[in-house]
């Protein structure tokens, strides 16, 4: 995810996690894969998660953005939204990811915006729209996460 201080979380959400001794910004990291791919989350709430990823370094042999890279960005953003919806007592685990690739991107940044389709007690589904710098749709994805009860130590494992 890069520089975690760039992420904007609602203050009440930060406070809720802090009361449990959890550093929310560290918890919502894209992990080693997201860091390697240059994923940056710039806005995060249960209603909307926004992030970017460079095309450079994430291409397939023809020089186009790799479809798997789009999937990583989509799953990262949808998972963050699902975890924020589930709250501090739930863990979001992806169970279904569907990506439709509309056009190629050869340079610049792509931006993903995740918005909820369904937010229930046991699952959350987000649509993620990924666009290029000309605001043309590159990929549309849908992620469904299972919301399972958090177990002791889950937050430490995620942040570590």
HELIX and SHEET records of a PDB file:
HELIX    1   1 UNK A    4  UNK A    6  5                                   3    
HELIX    2   2 UNK A   11  UNK A   18  1                                   8    
HELIX    3   3 UNK A   24  UNK A   27  1                                   4    
HELIX    4   4 UNK A   31  UNK A   37  1                                   7    
HELIX    5   5 UNK A   67  UNK A   86  1                                  20    
HELIX    6   6 UNK A  154  UNK A  159  1                                   6    
SHEET    1   A 6 UNK A  40  UNK A  45  0                                        
SHEET    2   A 6 UNK A  48  UNK A  54 -1                                        
SHEET    3   A 6 UNK A 109  UNK A 119 -1                                        
SHEET    4   A 6 UNK A 123  UNK A 131 -1                                        
SHEET    5   A 6 UNK A 137  UNK A 149 -1                                        
SHEET    6   A 6 UNK A  90  UNK A 101 -1                                        
END                                                                             
